């Protein structure tokens, strides 16, 4: 199966948007990875728009599955045109409520406009970033409209996740402004144990600096003990990931870095995609173990 022009699911996907989505897919996946895709709509027989954890791509699928079906694929190659092998129906379909595409489309549009703003925030002290972000977005009508789209999509996703008892999604681009495609998953507490997952991609160089994930475990309230595990494609990103862990911790907390690990291939799709995969694989139950 070959991936053709990518897009938003509502058009042909031209120019920079197409290239950005293809590049994002290549950052997340390598040959041998397996992933699920939801069929959104047919362009013509054998050619359909497919949602791969929020990335909408136009794909040639000889079996021509019906819209709404979830299929399992294996990545065969990412050099040149992306090539996937269809393995058949996914064993457990992802629930419709966890379709992440609307949020990720809105986030991509916002980040395409907000690059200079985010680059400037990286020069500020962490405490100054959020107010500076809010002020600059409010002063730019285009950025403000794009940010409103992100918030609307995030609110819709949050309502679905809350109804399923899976916690809350979040997006705080000022937290680590050098990163792109960041997202938060705040899981329901397990007793006194709270867990916040944060994922991001650090651009830079021909292949980028790679994806990363922070898993923060902590008790309730402020002044608690926190432990963070860092999962990275490139170990050189550890200082930035550690900074994110400190900023995610409740105020007055003491945070220890519990370990630095390679990022597993199945977790390159972001923490919200992992949340959806966890629901599909565990019948709705998520573990707080790291």
Buried (B, 14 or more C-beta within 10 A) or exposed (E): BBBBBBBBBEEEBEEEBBEBBBBBBBBBBEEEBBBBBBBBEBBEEEBBBBBBBBBBBBBBBEEEBEEEBBBBBBBBEBEEEBBBEBEEBBEBBBBEBBBBBBBBBBBBBBBEBBEEBBEBBEEBEBEEBBEBBEEBBEEBEEBEEBBEBBBEBBEBBBEBBEEBEBBBBBBBBBBBBBBBBBBBBBBBBEEEEBBBBBBBBBBEEEEBBBBBBBBBBBBEEEEBEBBBBBBBBBEEBBEBBBBBBBBBBBEEBEBEBBEBBEBEBEBBBBBBBBBBBBBBEEEEEBEBEB
